[in-house]
C-alpha cells in the first residue's frame, strides 16, 4: 500500500501547490489555509530535497504556496522567534541559509498578494498567527493565584502589547504561542471580542485575573473536537489534529455549480494518505455500487474524461477515515468578460461567458450572454455516455440590506435608511474593505468606513441627507466610482383639499 514516500519531492509539491494556492488566494493570513500537520511535514521535507537541487529562488517561483504554508505551519507549531530556523532545518532535513529561506518566504507571500513585513521573522510570525513580536516575552499562567506572569513577574495589566491578544496556556501554565494541542487549555482574552471556533467549545472552569485586567475573561476549555480557535475577526489558531486522509482538491471552476449547488472541479483530486493500511472506494452518483480504487490513482478504473458526482470513501481497519463527494467536469473551463460584473445605474453590467473543453467532453451552449437582469444560466456537458447540467453564474458584486442580497444599486429614502441601519457589499477578488463615499451636491461630503464585521452604518448618513436633500453612496474598487445606493428625501404627501389643514 503506497504512502507519502511513494511520491518524489517534485510530484508531491506539484500536488500540494494546486490545492494550497487556491486557498491562499482567498485568505489574508497563511495560517488560515486548511493544511493538516502531516501534509506540512511532508511538504517541508520535500522542499528541503528540492532546495538541494534547485535553490531558494526556484522554490519560491515554482511552489510559492508550499513555501508559504510549510514555513508558516512549522512556525505555528514551534513559534517564530529567534529559535525558529533550527526547527525549520529539522523539518526540511536541510540546513540551508536562513536568509535564502526567508527570501523565498517573502517571495511566496508576494506571489499571492499577501501582506509582507520586510523583517522576515515578523512576517513569519504574522502569517503563523503569532503576532509580529519576534522576541516574545516568556509568559506563564497561575490560574488560581497571581494570574499571568511575564518573565517570572506578575503582570499588573495587559498593556498595549496584549490588549487585542488571545493568550492560550497549557494546563501546567506554559504559554502556547503557536499551534494548539487537541486537549484542555486555558484562554485569556478581552470580553469585548467573542471567542469562536469551528465547533462548539466546552467550558470546564472559570477563574479571575487581577484588577488591572478589567474586562478580561480567563476560562479553561476543551479543544478536543476543534480544528481552529480565534477571536472574532482575528487570525485563526490551528489545533493539532490526528492524521487522517485528505483529498487534494484543485481550484474550483469559477462560477460553475452542480445541480445541488456544490462546486465543480476541472480536474479530479488526488488522495493523500497517512501511513497505514487503507481501503479506498469510489462511487458514482446514480451509477451503481462503490468499487475499490487504487490509492495512488483514484480514477484509473473510470472512463475519461470524468463527468459526474463521485463519493470517495477511505477507511482503515477501525473504520476511521473520510467520505467526501466531489463533482468533476474534467477539462471544462470558462472565461468571463468582464471578469467581475459591477453595478451600473440600473443593475449589473452585461457579461459574456465562453466555455471551453478538452477532447472527449462537449458543452452546450459554448457561449452565453447575460443581460443586466440575468445572473445565472444553464449549460449541459456530455462525456463518456454521461450527461450533467450545470449552472453558470459570472462573478458579480452584490449588496446586502437586512437579510436580502441584491444585484442592483439600492433605491432608498430617508425613512428606509433609518429602518435598514446598515449595509454590506461583496466584490469578488477584492481583498480590502473599501471606504464608501457619500456624494451630494456634486462632491464627496462624507466617507464611511466598515465596522469589524464588514458592514457600514447607514445611520451616519442621516444628517448628511437631511442637509443636502439627497445623496449617492459610491465605492471605488478599481479606481472608478461604482454606485451602491441612491438616497432621496421622503416623498411629500399631498394635503386632502376636503380636510381642514389650518
N, C-alpha and C positions, 0 to 999 in steps of 0.2 A: 504494500500500500504506500503510494508516494506521500512524502511530507514536504515541509518547506524547503528541505535540502535538495529536492528534485529540481527546483528552478535555479538556473545560474543567476548571477547578480544582475546582469542587464535585463534579462527577461522578467525577473521579479520586479525590478524598478519600473520597467515599462508598464506592467500591470497596475502597480500601485499608483503610478503617476496619473493615469487616466481617471482613476477613482478619486484620488485626493485633490487633483487640480479642479475638478468640478465643484468640490466642496469649498475650496479656498476662494473661489470666485463669488461665494455667497456669504462670507463671514468677514468680520473686521479684525479678529484675532485668530492666529493659527490654532490655538488651544481649543477653539470652538468646533473644529473639524472632528468628525467621528472616526477616530483611529485607535483600534484596540492595541493594548500594550504589546502583545506578541507580534503584531504586524510592525509596530515601531521598532522593536528589537531586530526583527529580520531586515527591515529597510536600513537601519543603521549599519548592520553587518555588511549588507550588500554595497552600501555607499563606501565603506572602508575598502572593500575589494576593488570597486571601480576607481576610487581615488588613486590607488597604486598605478593603474594603467592610464588614466585619463587626466588626472589633475583636477583641482577645485573649480577652475573656470568651466570646463566641460560639464562637470556635475551640475553647476548652477544653471547652465543653459539647457541641458538635456532633461534633467529631472528636478526642476525647481520645487515642485510640490513635495517630493520625497525629502529634499534637503530641509525645507522649512518644517515639515511635520515631524521629521525624525529628531532634529536638534531641539525644537520646542518641546517635543514629547519627553526626551531624556531630561531636559531641564525641569519640566513639570514634576518629574518623579524625584529628582535628586537635588533640585534647587539650582538657580542660575547665577550664583555669586562667584567669587574668585576661584572656588574649587570646582567649577563646573567642568572645565576641559578634561581633567582626568577621568571624570565619569563618561564623557563623550568618547575619549580614546578607548576606554574599556568597552563601550557599547559597539563602536565601529571596528574594534580589533586592529586599529592602525593609529599610530602616534603621528598624525600629520601636523602641519603647522597650525597653531591656533589662529593666527592672523588669516591664513588661507581659508580655513573652515569658516571663520567669521565673515570674510568677504563673500563666500559662497552663500551664507545665510542671508546677508543683506541683499545680494543679487536676487535670491529667490523671492524675498519679500517684494522687491521692485517689480518682478515679473507678474505679480498678481495685484499690483497697485495697493499693497498693504503698507500701513504706516511703519516707517523705519527710523530709529534714532541712530545718528552717526556713531554713538557708542554701542559697540556690538553687544556687550553684556546687558546694557539697558534694553536693547531690542529683544534679546533672547528672553529676558525676564518678563518683559511686557507680553510677548506672544505666548509665553508659557503660563500666563495668568498669575504671575508672581509680583506684579507691580514693576516699578522701574528703579528701585534702590538696589544697586549691585552688592553693596556690602551691608546686608541686612543685620540688624541687631539680634542678639540671642534673646529669645523670648521663652518664658515658661509660664505655666498656669498653676496656681494653687486655688482650686475652685471653691474651697470652703475656708479660706484663710485670707492671705494677702492679695488675692486676685492675680492680675497679670504682672509679671516681673520682667524687667529689661536688664540684661547683663547682671542678674542676681540681685537687683534692687527693685523694690515695688514701684510700679508706675502710678503716679497720682492721678493722671488723666491721659487720654489718648493722644493729645496734641494734634498738630496739623498732619503729621505723618500717617496716622492711622484713622483719621476721622471718618473716611469712607470705606474702611477696610472690612473684609470678612476674615477674622482670625480664627484659625482652627487648631485644636490641640488634641494630642492623643490622651488616652485615659490616664497615663502616668504624668501628664503635664507637658510633654515635649511639644514644641511648636511644629506644625506641619505646613511648611510654606509651599510645597509642591503638590504632586498627585496624592490623593487621599486614600486611606485604606477602606476596604468594604467592611467596616466594623463600627464600634461605638466611639464617638469623638465628642469633644466639647467645642461649641461655637460661640464666638462673641462678636456682636455687631450692633449697630445703632437701630433702635426700633423704628426709626423713620423709613427704613427700607425693608421690604419683605424678603424673607429667606425662601428661595424657591429651589425646586429640583424636578427631575423628570418622573418622579414617583412620590407618593405621599411620604412625608417624613414622620418618623415615630419619635416623639419626645419622651425621654426617660426620666430626666430630672431637670430642675431649675435651680440656679443659685444667684448670688448677688455680687456685684462689683463695688469697689469703694465709691465714696460720694463724688469724687471727681469724674466718674464715668456715668453721670446722669444721662438717662435716655438710652443706655446700652442694655442689651439682654445677654445673659450667659445661660446657655442651655446645653444639656447632654442629649445627643440624638443618635439614632442608629442609621448608618448608611448601607445597610445590608442589601437592600433592593434598589439602590440608587446608582446611576452611572455618572451623574454630574450634580454639582451643588453651586449655587450662586446667590448673590444679592440681586434684587430686581434691577434690570438694566446694567448689571455688572458682568465681568467675564466669568465664564464657567470654570469651576474647579473639577477636574476629572477624578472619578473614583475608580480605583484599580479593580478590574473585573477578572473573573475566571475566564481563561482562554476558551473560546468557542468558535465554531466555523463561521465564515463570513463570506458573503457574495461581494465580489469586487465589481461594482456597477459603474459603467462608463457614464458620461454625461447624457442626460435625457434629451430627446428631440424637443427643442423649444416650441411650446405652443401646441403640441400634438398630444391628445389624450385618448385612452382606450375607452370602450363603452362604459366601463364602471368609473371613469374619471381618473384612473391612475395614469402615471407617466408611461411613455413608450420609449424603449431603448432602440438605438440604431445598430447596436452590436450586443451579442449575448454576454452576460457577465461570466467571469472566471470564478472559481471556487478556491478559497483559502481554507486550509485545514490545519489545526494544531496537530502535534504528534499524537499518534494513537491509531486504532482501527476504527474505521467509519464505514457505514452503509449509506450509499447515496442513490436516490431515485429521482427521476424527472417524470412529471405527469402533465400532459397537455389538456387544457380545459376542454371538456366535451370530446376527448379523443381516446377514451379507454383507460385501462388501469395504469398505475405507475410502473415504470420499467427501470431496472438497475442501470446506473450510469457510471462511466469511468471518471473518478475524481479528477484526473489530470486533464480530461476534456469532456465536460458535461454533455456536450452537444454532438459528440461524434456519431451517435447512432440515429440521429434525426436528419430528415431530408433538409437540404439547404437551398435557398436562404430560409431562415426561420421566420415564421409568421404565426403569432398567436400568443396566448397567455399560458405560461408554464409554471407549475408548482415544483420547487426544488426542496426535497426533504433530506436532511442529513442527521443521522443518529449514530451514537456509539452503543456499546453493549448495555449500558444502563438506561438508554432511552434519551440521554441528554443530547441536545443539538438544536437545529433550527428548521423551520419550514417557512419558505418565502415564495411569494408569487411575483413573477415579472412578466411584462408584456413586451414582446420583441417584434420589430419590423425591420429585419436585417437589411441594411443598405438603404434605408429611407432617409432622405434629407429634405430640408426646407429652407428657403431663403425668403425673407420678408423685405418689402420696400414700402415705407421706411422701416428700419429695424425696430423702432418703437413708435407706436401711434400715440401722438399727443393730442391735446384738445385744440380745436379752433373755437370760434364763437358759437357754433351750433352743436358740436359733438366731437367725436373722434375724426381725425383726418382720414380720408380714404386710404386703402392699402391694397397691395398685391402680394400674393404668396405663390412661389414657384417651387414645386416639389420634384425631387429627383430620386432615382432608384438605381441600384446595381443590377446587373443581369440576373434574370430569374424572378424579379419582383416587378409588378406593374402597379400603378396607382392611377385612379380616375376620379375626378379630372386632375390634370397635372398643373393647371394654373387656376388660381382663384382671385376674384376681385371682391373687396369688402367696401360697401358704401359706409357713409358716416353712421348709419343706424345699426349696421351688422357688426357683430363681434365674433361670431363662430359660424363655420360651415363644415360640411361633411365631405370626406373622401373615402374611397374603398380601395383596399390593397388586396392583391391576389398573388399567391406563391405556392408552388408545390401542392396544388389542389385545395389550398386553404384560402378563405376569404374573410376579411375583417374590416369593419368600418370604424374610422377614427374621426374625432372632432378636431378641427384646426382653428386655433384662436391666436392671431398675431399678438405679440406682446403689446400691451397698451396701458396707458395711465388710467387711474380711476380715483374717485374722491368719495370719502365716507362721511355721511351725516347721519347721526343717530345710529341705526343698525343696518342701513342700506347703502351698498356701494353703487355709485352712479358713474356712467361713462360719458358725461357731458358736463359743461360748466353749470354750476348751480344758479338758479334764479331765486334770490332771496329778497325779503322785505325786512324792515326793522323789526316787525313782530316775529317773523320766523327766525330771525337772527337771535333774538333773546331766547327763543324756545330751544334752538339746536345747541347752544352753548359752545360747541367745538366742532372742528372738522379735522380730517386726516386725509392725506393723499399718498398714493404709491406711484412711482415711476420705475419700471423695470430697469435694472442696471445702475440706478442712481445710488451711490454709496453714502452720500452726505444727506443730512436733514436740512434742506434748503430753507432759507427765510422766505416768508410770504410778504410781498409788498402790497401796500394799500394805496391805490391810485384814486385821487379825487381832484377835480379841477385841473386835469392835465399834468399832475405832478405826483411824485411819491410823497405821501404825507405821514406814513406810519409803516413800521416794519414789525412783523410778528415772528417770534422765534418759537420753536416747538418745546412742549413740556418733555419730561423724561420719556414718556410713553410714545412720543411722536405726534401728539395731537396739538392743535393750535386753538387757543381760546378766542372765540368769536365775541365774547362779552367786551373784550378790549377795543373792539371796533365800534361799539355803540355810540360813544361820544364823537368819534370821527364822522360817522354817518349823520348824526344829529347836526353837526356843524356844517357839513357840506351838502347834505341832502341826498347824497348817493355815494357809492364807492365801487371799485373793482378790485378783487383780490387776484394777484398775479404771482406766478413763480417763474424762475429763470433756470431751467435745468441745463440748457446748452447755450446760455448767454442771450437768449431771446425770450421775450415775455410770452407766457402761456396763461390764458385766463383760467382761474379756478372757480370764481363766483362773481356775480354782479349783485349789488345790494341797492335796492330802491326804497324810497320812503313808503310808508304805509299808504295804501290807496285812500283818497279822500271820499267820504260819504256825502252824497247829495242830500240836503235837507228836504224833508217831505213838505211841499207847499201847503198841504192841508192841515199841518200841525202848527201849533203856536211855538215859535222858536225865539220868543223875546227873552 
